[in-house]
Amino acid sequence: MTIQERERLYTLDDLHEIEERPENHDKFFELIDGVIYEMAGTSAKPTVIAMKIGRLLGNYVDENNLGYITGADGKFEIGTHDGLIPDVAFVSKTRQPELPDGPFTIAPALAVEVVSPSDSIKATQRKAKRYLSLGTQIVWIVYPDDQSVDVCRLLPDGNMSIQEITGDAILDGGDALPGFQLSLAKVFL
C-alpha cells in the first residue's frame, strides 16, 4: 500500500518520522525512489523459502568469510530517497568491511525478493530495477507458487534483463557471489 499523499519525493527523514509514530510501531515501511510503501504481512510459504535461501547463502558466505547476509528486517538506506528491505540480501566484506551500527548505507551485492500472494509482480520488478540502479549486481525474484526465479541484471543501456529459471536448474551468484550455486530443487522442497 502506498502512503504517499503529497506530490513530492519523500526522504529518509520522512520515513523515520512515519516509522516512529505510535500507530506504526508494529508496521514496516519501505522508501523506494522517494515513495513510501507499507509492507504487507506475508504467508508461511514465502517466509520459509526466504529463510531457506538465507540459510543456504549464509552457509556459503560464512564458510568463505565473504560478508553478511540479512533477513527481512535488514534495512538498506541509500542516498536520501531509498530505504529498502529485501527478504534476503548479501553484502560483501570488500565493500563493507565492518557492520554498521545502523542500517546499511550501500546497496547489497545480491538482493532476494520472495513474492507473496499480496505482492504485485510489476511493483516487485520495479523494486528490482531500483536495487540495480543503486548498485546491486543481481536480484532474484522468487515465485513460490510457480516454483521459479527471475534473475535480474542491469544492462549497459540502463534496462533490466530478466532470465527465468525453472525446474531443476541452478541459480548462481554471478559476479555478486562467485562460485555460489543453488539448485532450485533445494529452494522449493
N, C-alpha and C positions, 0 to 999 in steps of 0.2 A: 504494500500500500504506500503510495506517495503521500508525504505530508507537506509538500511544498505548497504554500498558499499564496506566495507573492511572486511577482515576475522578476526574480533576481537569483543569482547564484548564491547558495549557502556556503558557509565556510566551516572549518573545523570548530571554530569558536561557537558558531550557531549550533552545531551538532552536540557539542559538550553541554551547552545550555539546555537543550531539549532532553538529553540523557539524564541530567541532574534533577529534572522536575520530579516531585514525589510521585505523581501519577505514572511515571515511566520507569520506576525502579526495577520492574521485572520484565522490561521490554528491551529489545535490541534494535539498533538502527544502523544503517549504512549511509554514507555520503558518497555518491558516485557522480563525479563530474559536476558538482555543485547542486545536486538534487538529493534530498533526504528521503530514504525509504525505511519504513518499519518492516523488520524481518518477521515473516510469519513463522509460527511453530511448525515443526516437521513431524512426520510419522516415523515409526520404528525402522522401516527398511532403509531409507536414506541415511539415517543416523548410524546404523550398524555398518553399512557399506563405507561411509566416510571414516569411521573408526578403523575398519579393516585396512583401508588404503593407508591411513595414517600410521598404523602399526607396521605394515609392510615397508612403507617408505622409511619410517623411523628406524627399523632394524638395520636397513642398508646404510642410512646416514650415520647411525651410531657406530656400526662396525667399521666404517671408513673415516670417521671423525670429520664429516663434511659440513656440518652446520646444525640447523634447528628445524624441527617440524612443529607446526602449530595446528591446533584444532579449531573448532567453530567459535571459540571465544577469543581467538588471536586476532588483534586488530592491526591494520596497516594504515597509518595516517601519512599520506604522501602529498606534499605541497599544501595548498590551503583549501582545496575543493574535493578531496578524496579521503574517506575513512572506510576502508573495505574490510570485510570479514569473510574470508574464504572458508569453506568447510574444512579444508586441509591445505597447508602450504609448506613449502621448503624454502629456507633462507640459507644461502651459502655462507660459511665462515669467511670465505675470501672477501665477501662484500660487507659482512657484519661480524667482525672478529669477536665482539663481546655482546652479550644480551643487553638490550636497553632496559632501563628501569620502567619505562612506559611502553607504549606501542612501538612497533617497528616503524621507521620513517623512510624505509626503502621498499620498493616493490619486491615481492617474493620471486625467486627464480622460477618456481613452479607453483601454480595455484590449481586447486581442485574444487569444482562446484558440483555437488550431487543434487540433481533435480528432484524436488519434492512435488507431490501432486498439486500443491498450490502455486508452484513456480511457473512463470511464463517462460517458454523456451526463447522467445525473442528477447526478453529482458535479460535472461541468463547469457545469451550470446552477446548482447550489448555490454554486459558486465565483463565478459571475457575479453572483448575488444579493448575495454578501458584498461584492464590489467596489462595487456600487451602494450598499449600506448604509453603506459607508465614505466615500462621496462621489464615486465615479466617475460620470460623467454618462451614458456609453454603453459597452456591452460588445458586441463582435462575437464570436459563437461560430461558427467556420468549420468546415464539414464537407467535407473534401476528396473523399470518396467520393461524396457526394450532390451535390457542386458547389453547395452552398447556404450561406447565412449566416443565423444567428438574430441579430437586432438586439434587444438587451435594454436596457430602461429601467426606472427605478423609478417606480411610480405614487404619487400622493399618499397612498394608503392603506397604503403600505409593501409592496405586492405588486409583482411584476416582470411587465412586459409583454414578450412575445416576438413579434417580427414576422419571419416567414421571408422571405428574399429569394432568388430563384432565377432561372435563365435568364440573360438579358442585362440584368437590372435594374441599377440604380445604387445603390451604397452611398454614403451621405453622412455627413459628420462631425457632423451635428446641431449642438447648442449647444456641444459639446465642441470642434469644429473647423469653424466656419462656413466655407462656401464649398468645402470639400473634397468631391470626388465621385470615385468609383472604380467603373468598370464591372466586374461580376463576370467578364466575359469575360477581362479582364486578369489577374484573380486565378488563374483555373483553366486558363490556356493551357499 
